[in-house]
Structures are given as structure tokens and as C-alpha cells.
């Protein structure tokens, strides 16, 4: 039998060499530090190998295992607290044998572990309680190690050589594991124990313990990530203090957002987990807060991801958009650099701080290989102003908007045909540079790969929306001639787009035009983004909605990236048949834009149902596109990030779409245009929604006839609430 050999062309493909023993990992993140544990609260080596504690793209702890004697405890339960701050694990002792007899029956000793991340440290508390009627003498140990692997090594990128492991330093209550990278930077993992262990080695802390009946004992340790000469001096386990600091910080964060709750408790669980995940992914930068993309593989600033997350959250928390805009304006490319795929005015794709990025083994130290982040940046600037009326800030970044427009016209349109396209310039960069950036994501009807330069359909929509947004801002700043010119450019683009991309026989737009201007005639979710951008005619919008909600595209859980009818459809692929929550939220917003809110409600219902099956009600980055089967859960994608910011934010854009909600700060107006609520949502309450200097509490109720009533429960300041039927 012939064997087909598959060669993966994508240098940054995320490797998965074996199945996980248990897919339910536990994630903590704070600032630039994140940790992925198994359900025991341990870090072990199995499955996809992502478990660990990380800082700046380096794994500072690759093993952390608690053992009673020689065995792991028996797991009772494990969860991350609803606010994502603390991981709590309950376990007990297994049966302890001596001379073939059980000397300690299982379930006598209770072991409670709790962890929290704070300022590049992981603080852990262990409490052991004897519920038996006899004295318990036993030992336990914490085994540890640090491989200082770069995140791209763990993703599967091969390195010819690595740095060197330095001598481990051991004191009475402290061990320091160290590594010097090829970049010359020393990295250290410092672990401090309280009380000091009975015996401490370079790989384990061992304790002897004696507990009277009803007695308990507490232990603490702290794991610190240190880089360069950043020795933290005296590090002390201070779990309780850190928990209180984290709680205070979260309370402050929640004060800036409205409170949303509904009549459906399962929907509330999804909402609350999404809010907590977004807050966890929100990371402070010198420019303000930024939603890091996803854990574990993308825990850094991504241009496209940050912009879309900010757009999804705009109606209830526009402060996120300000941080994203400020960061991307501050890192906007100002020169050509082929190795970075950078050109003047282009917006960042991603940035990395790990050893491999610093050395140039990967191009992502500061990488600009994205075709859509630049027009999306302009769209976000316009949306931020509409939502906040913050003229001073938008005026501050207006030069960045102008440079982004110049990039679109002079660099984005490679061949001068009026469409924005991409081709890779960096030999190490991404082959495809839209949001579907895997190596096989753009193809023709017969399955052959499209050759560049490639003009994606959704990117033309983004450019259209960007020029209209920039026109509105130019008018705001008194440049009427510039506003008219940008509006004219958008109108011309819309006309040419319809002529070149529409595929009447498919009732959708071509995925892309290739380098020979041949359309990729395949049904994909990309066309739904064109509705989101508003470039679509009303007639074509209706036909696209019918196409995307047909069973070939809609799995029952959500809209697939590629329809089942297409040559490269594979429900287990990254971009060719899977379901992405953020993708679905943008499509739903596009449906709502054309008053197709019932179709938007179908997407909302499908993703709510999916959320019920995922651990912690957390929608992952993506899941497989198999058809929905009665009584079965959606199928997991093996290396999906969870949480992923734009997946977490999807529920808020979906709700906005169904409610037809829009905010105009300059007009001090909150509008609900033909609102719709799915049958499972009888009521939605929004308290403390801020618009300019005004604030409102609102109750939305679905009546038996299907119409939605909007009641203003409380209003402060000048604010109009308008309901359009």
C-alpha cells in the first residue's frame, strides 16, 4: 500500500505529537507571566508539552510535581476561581501499603493547593489536614526543573544549538536554576520555600511531616522569573498578601465596565467567564493596556487580534481600544525592512521578546507581516471616536492614521490595480498574511494553492471601511476636501470589488484574487467579514447570509471557515473547516448591519450551546467543524489557545449585533435598531452603561410575539435612548 508523505510547509506550524492525557488544563496569567498546569496543579511532560510557567516567551519552569511518598495525590477537584486569579486544587492520599497491607486508607489526608501569579512570580500555598483518628507520619516532595525553552521550540521550531545551563545554587530554603542563552542573557528561576524543606536538592524539596488527628500544616513557596541582572533580592512567600492585592486590582477594573446579566444562567456563566478572561489577558504596556492574543502560544501583542478584540468590546469598554491604538501607533513601521516585512506606515503583526526572536532565528521580534492590521487600525480609530468623542486622543494619532492610509495606497496595492494585496518579503515570514495565515489557507476551487500577490476579499472590505472612517475623521478636523476624496475612493473600491469578487454561481464572494487576478471560487467565512465592513450590496448580503447559514457552512455550533463542499475542507484543520468564535462574531455583526438579525441570533445560539460543553464555559480559539450530532459535544482542536482574547470577546459583539446597539458620544445617544433576542434570552439587564458624561441602566425584554422592549431603569446626565423598530 502506497504511503502519502505530508510535508508541512509552514515553518511556524504548532506541533502536536501525541494526545493529551487530560485536555483540561488550568491557566493563570498576570502581566507578561503565564502558567499552564494540569488539573492536579502540576507541570508534567505529556501530550502537547505546553505545561509550564513562562515569562517573555521563555519557559522558566518545566516541571513541578507534588508527590506523597512516591505517588501523586488522588485528585478530588480542580478549578480556576471565577475571576481567574487563583487556581484551587483539592486532593487526598491514595492507599498506602506496607508489607501488602493498607496502613493508611485513601481519603484520610486532605491536600489543598492554591496558586496565584503576581509580578513575575507564582505564589503557592499547600495545606495538609489529617481527618483520621491516628497520628500520620509520612513524607511529601515537590519535584521541579527548568528547561528555559523558547516558546517556538515548544511549538516545534528546530534549533541547531541552544545556550548553556548554569550551575544550580542551593541554600537552606532556596534553589536557583539558571541558563545563559545564545543572546548572552542569563535567565534564572528562583524557588523559595517556607518553612525550609527537610532536604533540598537541585531537583526536589523533601519534607517529613507528622500530623496529630484533626491537625493541619501549611507550606508556601514562591517561584520567581528573573532575567539579566534582575535579581529580586529577598523573595518571600506571601500568598495571602498577593491574593488581596489581586482582588483590589480586579475590583478597580470592574468599576470601569457596565454590569450585564440575563435571565439565562448558562448565558451568564459564558458572559462572566469571558469578562474574566478578557481582564486576565489585558496587559499593561508603556502605551496603556493591551489584550494579549492567547495562552499559551500567542501571549503577546498581536496587531490584528488586539484591534478586533477592541472592536468587539467597544460598546461596553472603550478603554481597551485606546490602549490598542496608542500601542500600535507607537510601534508603527517607519522604514522598509524586508526581514520584518515592514514598510512605512504599516501596523504591527506581532512582537516577541524570547531568545530566538532576539537572535533573529524567527522574524517576530517586531514583525509586520499582516495585510489587514493597517486598515483595521484606521477602522478602530474611527470607532473609538464615535464611541467616546475623545477628540484630543484621536487628533494625537491622526498622523498615524494618515501614514496608514499612505501605506494602503503606495505599498498595499502592489500592482496598482486598486486592490490591496500581499506577498511575503521575509524568507522566514508568513506565507499568507490575512487572519487565515496557515500555509494552505488560500486556494482555488480544485484545491491548488493560490500564488501571490494575493488580494483577500475581506481586506478590500476593511480598506473600504477604513477610508470611510478616515473621511469622517478628516471632516471632524476640518479637512473637507480630504474627506470627500476618501469617500470617493471608497465608492470606487466598492464598485470594482463587486465586479471582480462576486461569484454568482456560489452566492458569495471569491476568497481572493491570485497574482494573475484569477478568483479563488470557494465558499469561505471570509465573505461574512465583507458584510461587517459594509462593502456589500444589500442583495448580495442576503445571498451571502443564506450561504453561510446553510448546513454546508453552518455546523450547528457555528459557521465553518470553509464549506463542506470545497476541495480543501477538513473539519480538523486550523483554517479550512474549523469554527472560530471571533470569526462568527464578526459575521453576526455583518448580518446585523444588513438587518439580518435572526441570522445573527442563530450564531449566538450555536456558540452558547458550544460554550456549555467547554471546560469553565470558556470558548477556545477554535474547535473542529464536524456537524453537530445529537447528544454530543463539539470536537476540540488539539492545540487551540484557551483563553484567546478575541474568542472571549465574541459574546459581546454577538450581543451587540442582536440588539442592534450603537453608541454616539458626540450626539449623546444610545440606539437600539430593530433589536432581537433569541428564545433562550427572555431578559437582558445592563447597568451603568456610560456614554460621554451620561450613564444608564437598561432592561431589554423579549415579548411572546418576538419583539424586544427597551426600558430605561435609570438615567444620569444628558443621554438619549432611541429604539428603532
N, C-alpha and C positions, 0 to 999 in steps of 0.2 A: 504494500500500500504506500503510495507516494506521500511524503510529508511536506506540508507547506511551511516554509520558513518565513517568519514575520520579522522584518527589521524595523524597529522603531526609529523614525527619522527625527523625532522631537527630542532635542538634547535635554530638555527640562521636563520630560515626562516623569511623573511621580511613580516610582517603582512600588509594586505590591507583590512580594514573592511568596506569601503564604497568608492563609486566613487568620483572622484574629480568633483567639480562644473565646473572648467575650468582647463584643463590639461596643459595650457600654463603658467608654472611658469617662473620666472625670476631669474637667478643665477648670483651671483657675488662671486669671490674668490680672496684672496690675502694672500700668505703665509699660515699659519695654520688656518686662519679665512675664513669661507664661509657663505653665506647667501642665503636663498631661499625665494623669495617673490611671492605673486600673481601678476597678471597683473596691479593691482592698485598701486603696490609698498608697499602693506600692508603685515602683518603677521597675519593670522587669523586661526581659528581652524575649519578645514573641511577636508573631503577627507582622504588622506593617512597620514595627520598630520605631514609632514616633514618641513613645513614652519618655518623659524626661523633664528637667527644669531647664529653661532656656533664657538667655539674655543676649540681645543683639545678634540673633541668628546663630548662636553657639549653644550647644547643649552642655551645661555646667554640671549636670548630674544625670548619669545614665543608668544608675542602679540605686534603689532604695527599697529594701525588703525587710519587713518585720517578721521575726520568727519566734515562736515559743518553743524552746528547746531546738529541735531540728525541723519543726513543722510550721507551716503558715497557720494562723488562726482560722477558724471557721467563720465565714462571712455571714452576718445577720442582715445588715442593711447598709446602704451607702447612698448618699445624696449630696448634691451641692445646694446650699441654702438658697431660697428663692431670690435673694439679692445677689447671688453669685459670689459672695465674699468668702464663704467658709465651706470647706469640704468636711463632712462628718461621716465617720465610718464606725459602725457597731459590729463587733465580732466576739467570738468566745473561743474557749480552748477546745481542741479535739480530744478524743480519748487518749489518755497517757498510759502506756503499757510498761510493765516491768515484770520480767520472768513470765511472760504470757498472760499476766493478769492486769486488769484495768485498775490502776492505782488512783487516777484522777478521772472521773467520768466527764464526758463532754458537757458543756453548759454550766460549769461551776464558776469559772472565772469570766468576768465581763471585761472586754478591752474596748475602750473608746478612744478613737483618734480624731483630731480635728486639725485642719491646716488653713493657713491664710498667707497670701503673698502681699508684701508691702516693701516698696523701695528696694528692689533687687534682692530681697530676702524671702525665704519661705520659713515661716514660723510654725512649728508643730507642737501640739500638746498630746501626751499619751496618759490616760488614766486607767488603772487596772483595779478591779474590785473583786474581792473574794465573797461570793454568795454561798459558799459551802459552810459546813459545820466543823471543819477541821482546819488546822494550820496548813497553809500551802507553801511549800518550798519548791521553787523552780527557777529556771533561767530564761531570759529572752535576749534577743540581739537585734541590732539594726545593721544590716549589711549595706554597703554603699560603694559607688565607684563613679568616676567621671571620665568620659572619653573625649570631651571637648570637640565633638564632631560638629562640623558646619552643617546647617540645615539642608544645604544642597547635597552633601554627602548622603544624608539620610533619605533624601528624595531619589537618590540613585545616580547622581553625577560622580563619575570616577575621577580620582586624583592620582597623579603619578607619585607624589610623595606628600607627606604631612610634616608638621612640626614635631617637636620632641617633648615627651613627658618629663617634667622636672621632679626632683626628689620630693617625696611626701614628708611633711613635717608633722610630728605628733607631740602633743603636750598632754597634760593630765586630763583636760576636759575639751581639747580642741584638736582637730586634724585639718591640715591644709593640703588639698590636692592641686597640683599646678601643671601648666602646659605653656610652652612658648611656641607660638605659631610661626609659620614661614614669613609672616609680616613683621616679626620681631616683637610682637606684643605679648607680654605674659598675661595669662588668664588663670585665675585661682578660684577654687571652690573651698570656702571655709565653713566647717561644721563645728558648732559649739554645743556641748551637752550640759544639761543641768538636771540632776546632780551629775558629777563626773561618773563615767562608767567604771565598773569593776575592772574591766580590761579594755584598752583601746588600741586598735591596730590600724594599719593603713587601709583596711577594707571592712572593718566591723567594730561596733561598740557593743560590748557584752555586759549584761547586768545579772547579778544574783538577787533574787527577791524572796522575801518571807512575809506572808500576809496572814494575820490572825483572822478568824471568822468575822465577816462584816467589815473588815478593814480594807482601805484602798490606798493606793500610792500614785503620785503624779510625777511625770517626767516631761522635760521640754528639750527641744533642740532647735537650732536655727541654722539654715543653710544660706550662705551669702555668696553672691556672684561678684567677683572683683576683676577689673581689667586694668592693665598698665600698672602704675604706681598707686592705684586707688585702694590702698589698704584701709580697711574700715576701722582700724584700731580695735578698741574693745567692743566686741559684739556680744550682746546678751540675749538669751531667750526672753522675750517679753510678749508672749502670745496675747494675754488679756488686754494689755495696753493697745496693741495694734488693732485688735478687734474693735475696740472703742473708737479709735481714730478712723478706721474704715467706715464705721456706722455713721459717724459725724459727717464724713465726706459724702456719703450716699444721701443723707438727708438734705444736704445742701444742693446736690444735683437734682433731686426730685422736686425741689421747690421751684425750679425754672420751667417745669413741664406741667401741662394740664393733667388732671386725673380722668382716666377713661375706664368705665366699667359698663357691663352689659347684662342683659337678662340671662345670658347663656354662660354657665360657669366654665364649660370647656373652652369657649372662646376667650373668657377672661384669663384662663391659665396660659393660653397661647400669647395673649397680649402681654401679660406680666413677665413671662419668660423672655419675650422679645425685648421688652423695655430693659430688663436686667442685662441681657446680652449686649445690647447697644451701649449701655453705660459701661460695661466691662471692656468693650472694645474701644471705647473713647479714650484717647491717649493724649496727654499734654505734649505739645511741641513748642519751640520758641515762637511760633506764629499763632498759637491757640490750640484748641483741642481738635483731634483728627480721629476718625473711626478707622482703626487698623482693619485690614481686609478680613483675615480669618485665621483661626488656630487649627492645626499647627503650621501649615505650610506658608501662609501669607500674613504673618503677624508683623506688618509694617505698613507704611503709607503707600497706597496704590491710587493713582490719579483717578482712573475710571471708577473704581469701586467707591472711593470716598465721595466723588461727585454724585453718583447715583444714590448712595445711602443718604446723602444730604437732601437730595430732591425728594426721596421717599418720606423723609422726616419733616419736610419743610413746614407743613401746616401746624404741627404741634411743637416743634423745637427748632426754630431757625438759627439758633446759636451755633449749631453744628456746621451749617453752611458757611458761616462767617469764618470759622477756623479752617475749613477746607479751602475756601477761596484765598485766604491770606497765605496759607502754606504753599499752594500751587502757584500763586503769583510770585512768591518769594523764591521758588525753585524753577521758574520758567526758564527754558533754554535761551541763551543769549548769543550762541555761536554754533557753527556747524561742527559736528563731531561724529564721524561715520561709525566709530566703535560703539557709541552710545545711541545711535540712531537719532541724534539731536540736531535740531535746526532752530534758528532764531524764532522765538515766539511760541515754540511747541511746549505743550504741557506734559509734565512728568508721567511716566507709566508706573515706575516703582523705584524704590531706593532700598539698599541693603547695607548693613554695617558689619557683616561677618568677614572672616579671614579670606574666603575665596573671592568675595566681591572686592575687598581692598587690594588683593593681588591681581585682579583682572582675570582670574580663572573663569569667572562668569561676568557678564557685562552689566550687572544690575546695581553697582554701587550708586549710580544715578543714571537711570535708563529711560529713554523717551520713545521706545518702540510701540506706540499706540496711535492709531489713526483717529480715534473718536474722543479722546480726553480733551483735545483742544476745543472743538465746537461745544462739547458738553460743559466745559468751563464757562463759556460765554452764556449758555443757557442757564446755568446755575446763578451767574451774576444777575441776570435779568429776573429770575425767580426770587432771589433773595431780596432784591429791591421791592418787588411787588408785595412780598410778604411783610417786610419790615419798614419800608420807607426810609431806610438808613442811607440817605444820600451821601453823607460825608465819607462813609466807608467805600461805597460804590465809586464815588469820584476818585478816591485814592487808588483803586485798582483799575480805573478806566484805561490808563496807558497799557496795562497788561491785556485788557480786552482788545485794544487796538492792535497790539502785537500779535495776539492770537488770530485776529481777522486777517492780518497781513500774511501770517503763516498759511492760513487756508487758501488764500488767493495765489501766493507765489511758490509755496513748497508743497501744499497739499494736493494741488492739481498738477500732477507730474507732467502730463502730456497736453495740457491746455484745452481739454475737451469740455470743461465746465463742471466735471465731477471730481470729487476728492478721492484719491486712491493711495495705496501704499505698496511699497516694495522694500524688502529688507536690505539695509546697507551694512549692518554689522554682521560679520561672519559668524558670531556667536549669538546673535539676536534671534528674536522670534520670527518664524516664517510667516505666520498670519498675525495681524495686528488689530483685529477687531476684538469684541468681547469673547468671541469664539476663537481662541488663539492656539488651539492644538493643531498639529501639522496636517491633519486630514479634514479640517472643518469646512473648507470651501471647495466645492466640486460641481461637476456638470451632471446632467441627468443620467448619463451612462456610468457614473461613478468615477470618472477620471478627474484627477486633481486639476484645479484651475491654476493657470500660470499668470503671474503678475505682469504689470501692476494691476491690482485688484481694487475695484470700486464697489464697496458693500452697499446694499440698499439702505440699511438703517443709517449709515453715515451720511448719506445725502439728506435724509430726513433731519438728522442732527444739525447739519450745516444750514438747512433751510430755517429751522427754529432758531439757531444761533444768530443768523442775520436779522431776523425779526426782533429778537431780544435786544441785539445791539442797536437796531434802529430806534427802539423805544428809549434806550438809554441816551443815544445821541440827541434825540428830541428833548429829553429831560435836561441835558446840558446845553441846550440852545443851538445845536448844530442841525438845523432843519434840512439843509442840503444833503448832509451825510445820511440823515435818517431816510430821506426819500430815495437816495441811491441804494442803500442797503435793502430797503423794501422792494425796490425794482429788481435787484439781484435775486432776492428770494423768490419773487414771482416767476422770473425767467427760469430759475432752477427747478421750480415745481413743474412747470410746463415740460421742460426737457426730461425730467425724471419720469413723468407719466409716460412719455413717448418711448423712452428707452428701457424701462424696467418692467412695465406691466406685461404679464403673461396671461392673456385672456383665457387660454385653454386650461390654465391651472387655477384661475380665480385668485391670483396672488401676484406679488412682485417676485422677479428673479432674485435669488440670493445675492448675486453680484454680477458685475461685468468683468470679464477677464482682460488680459492685456491686449487681446485682439478685438475687444469690445463685443465679445460673444456673451450672451446672458447665460448664467447658470440657472437653468429652468428646473428648480427643485422647490418643493414646499417646505418652508422652514419657519421657525418662530420669529426670525428677523423682521419679517414683514409687519408684525404687530408693533414693532418699535416705530415704524413709519406713521402709524396712527397716533402713537404717543407724541410724535414730533409735529403732527398736524399737516404733513406734506400731502396727504392722501385726499383724493376727491371723496365726496360723500358716498357715491355709488360704489367705488372701489372699496371703501371702508366696510360697507355692509357685506360685500362678497368675501373680503378677507376674514371678517369675523365668522362668517359661515364656514369658511375653510378651516380656520383654526379651532373651532368648536366641534368639528366633525370627528368621528371616532378615530380616523387615521392620524389626527393631530392631538386630540384630547384623550388622555389615557384614562380619565375618570378621577385622577388625582390632580392633574394639571396639564398644561399644553407642552407637548414634547418639542425639543429643539429641532428635530427633523421628523417629518411624517413617516408613517409605516410604509407608505407606497414608494419611498425613494431608495435608490440603489445602495446608499451607504447607511441606511437605517440600521441601528444597533441599539437596543434599549439599554445596554450596559456600557455604552461609550460615554466619553466625557461630554462631547458636544453634538453627537449625531444620533439623538434619540432619547436622551435623558430628559428629566424635568428639573428646571431651575426655578426656585421660588421668585427670585428677583426678576427674571425674565417674564414670568407670569404676571407680576405686579405691574410692570411697565405696559404689557399688553392690555391688562384690565384698564389701566388709566387711559390707554388709547381707545378702547371700546367706549369708555365713558365720555371721552371728548366728542364722540360722534353719536351721543345719546343711545348707546347700545349697552345700557347699564345692566340689563338682565343677563347679558353675556358676561359682564364683569362679575356679577353675583355668582355665576356658575364657577368661575375660577376661585373666588373667595371660598365657596362651599367645599370645593375639591381640596384646597390646601388646608382648610380647617380639619377636614376628615383625616388628611395625611398626618397633621400635627398630633392627633390623638395617639398615633402608633409610635411616634419617635420618643426616645428617652428624654425626659424632662419637658416634653411638649416643645422641643427645640427643632425647628426646621433646619436641616443641614444645607450646605452649599448646593447640593443637588441630590437627586435619587434616581433610580433606574426608571425607564419609561415603559415597563411592561404594562399591559392592560390591567385595569382594576378587576380583581377577581373577588367574588362574593365571599365574605368571611375571612379575607386575608389582608395582611398589611402591605403597604408599599415596600418595594425591594430596595435595600440600602445600596449605595455606591461605596465601594470599599475604602477609598482614600479621600472622601469628602471632608472638607473642613466643617467643624461644628464647635462653636458658633462661627458663622460667617456674617459679616455686618449687613450686606445687602439682602441676605436671606432673612435675617432678623427684622429688618426694616420693612419687609414686603407687606406685612399685615397692615401697616399704617397707610401705605399708598393704596392698598386694596380697599380699605375702609373709606378713604378719601374719594376713590373712584365711584364706589356705590352711592355715596351720599352726594356726589356732585359738589363737593365742598371746595370753595375757593376763597382766598383772603386778599383784600386790597387794603394795605395800611394807609396809603395816601388818601383813599376815599373813606377810611374807617368803616369798612364794610365786610361782613361775613355773609357769603352767599351759599345757599343750597339749591342746586339746579336739578330739578326732577329727581329728588332723592329716592333711592331704592334700598330696602333691606331684605336679605334672604329670609326665608321662612324660619330659620333657626334663631334669628335675632329679632325678638319682639321689641326690645328697647335698647337704646344706647344713650348713656349719660356722659356728658363731657363737662367737667368742672374746671373753672379757672383758665379758659382759653383766652390768651392775650392777643389783642390786635391794637397796635400802636399804644396809646395810653388807656385804652379800654379793656374790659375783661367781661366775660360772660359765662354763665352756667347754662347748659342746654340739655333738653330731653327730647330725643327722637323716638317716635313710636310708630311701629308698623301696624296699620289697621287691617281688619279682615279683608277688605277689598284690595289690599296690596299697596295702597298709597301710604306715604310716610308723613306724619305730622311733626312739626318742629315747635317746641315750646321753650321760650326763654325763661328760665327759672330765676335768674338774677343777672343784672347788668350794671356795670360800673363804667363811668366815663362815656364819652361820645362814641357810640358804636351802633351801626345799623345791622340788623339781621334780616336778610332777604331770602325768601323762599320762592323759587320759580317753578311753576307747575308745567 
